[in-house]
Amino acid sequence: MVAVLEGRLDTAAAAETGKALAPLYEADGRDIIFDCNALEYISSSGLRLFLGVLKAAKPKGSQVIISGINDELRKVFALTGFTNLFTFQ
């Protein structure tokens, strides 16, 4: 399953994005890829969405992979400790 994220994933966009990501909670053993090639910014609200998907996916045997993050986003993931939780490509 692939979710393509674009633009800014901030507090204003998190509610709508959360609804769009709802099918990922039913991954049932299928891996989930967040394609972040076009993602420019992520806030704590956006990070919570990633974490929510991860918490739902792991018990079902799914792996969550984050692909294509830029250097600025990688710094955010590192500062929050998320680099230890997710697989990056």
C-alpha positions as CSV (number, residue, x, y, z in Angstrom):
1,M,0.0,0.0,0.0
2,V,1.4,3.4,-0.9
3,A,0.4,6.8,0.4
4,V,1.8,9.8,-1.6
5,L,2.1,12.9,0.5
6,E,2.6,16.3,-1.0
7,G,3.1,19.9,0.3
8,R,2.7,20.7,3.9
9,L,1.5,18.2,6.5
10,D,0.7,20.6,9.2
11,T,-2.1,20.9,11.8
12,A,-4.5,22.4,9.3
13,A,-4.0,19.5,6.8
14,A,-3.7,16.7,9.4
15,A,-7.4,16.1,9.9
16,E,-8.1,15.7,6.2
17,T,-5.0,13.6,5.7
18,G,-5.9,11.4,8.6
19,K,-9.2,10.5,6.9
20,A,-7.4,9.8,3.7
21,L,-5.0,7.5,5.5
22,A,-7.7,5.5,7.2
23,P,-7.5,2.5,4.8
24,L,-3.9,2.0,5.9
25,Y,-5.1,0.9,9.3
26,E,-6.4,-2.2,7.7
27,A,-3.1,-3.2,6.0
28,D,-3.3,-6.8,7.4
29,G,0.2,-7.9,6.7
30,R,0.8,-5.7,3.7
31,D,3.7,-3.3,3.9
32,I,2.9,0.5,3.8
33,I,5.0,3.0,2.0
34,F,4.8,6.7,2.7
35,D,6.1,8.4,-0.5
36,C,7.4,11.7,0.7
37,N,9.2,12.9,-2.4
38,A,6.9,15.9,-2.7
39,L,6.4,16.5,1.1
40,E,7.9,19.8,2.1
41,Y,7.0,20.2,5.7
42,I,5.7,18.0,8.6
43,S,4.4,19.2,12.0
44,S,3.9,17.3,15.2
45,S,0.3,16.6,14.0
46,G,1.7,15.0,10.8
47,L,4.2,13.0,12.8
48,R,1.3,11.7,15.0
49,L,-0.4,10.4,11.8
50,F,2.7,8.4,10.9
51,L,2.9,7.0,14.4
52,G,-0.8,6.1,14.4
53,V,-0.4,4.1,11.2
54,L,2.7,2.4,12.6
55,K,1.0,1.4,15.8
56,A,-1.9,-0.1,13.8
57,A,0.3,-1.8,11.3
58,K,3.0,-3.5,13.4
59,P,0.7,-5.9,15.3
60,K,-0.7,-7.0,12.0
61,G,2.7,-7.9,10.6
62,S,3.0,-4.9,8.3
63,Q,6.1,-2.8,7.9
64,V,5.9,1.0,7.5
65,I,8.5,2.4,5.1
66,I,9.2,6.1,4.6
67,S,10.5,6.9,1.1
68,G,12.0,10.0,-0.4
69,I,12.2,12.4,2.5
70,N,14.3,15.5,2.1
71,D,17.2,16.5,4.4
72,E,15.0,18.9,6.4
73,L,12.4,16.3,7.1
74,R,15.1,13.8,7.9
75,K,16.3,16.2,10.6
76,V,12.8,16.4,12.1
77,F,12.5,12.6,12.2
78,A,15.9,12.4,13.8
79,L,15.2,15.0,16.4
80,T,11.9,13.3,17.4
81,G,13.5,9.8,17.5
82,F,11.3,8.6,14.7
83,T,14.3,7.4,12.7
84,N,14.5,4.5,15.2
85,L,10.8,3.6,14.6
86,F,10.5,3.5,10.8
87,T,12.4,2.0,7.9
88,F,13.7,4.6,5.4
89,Q,14.4,4.3,1.7
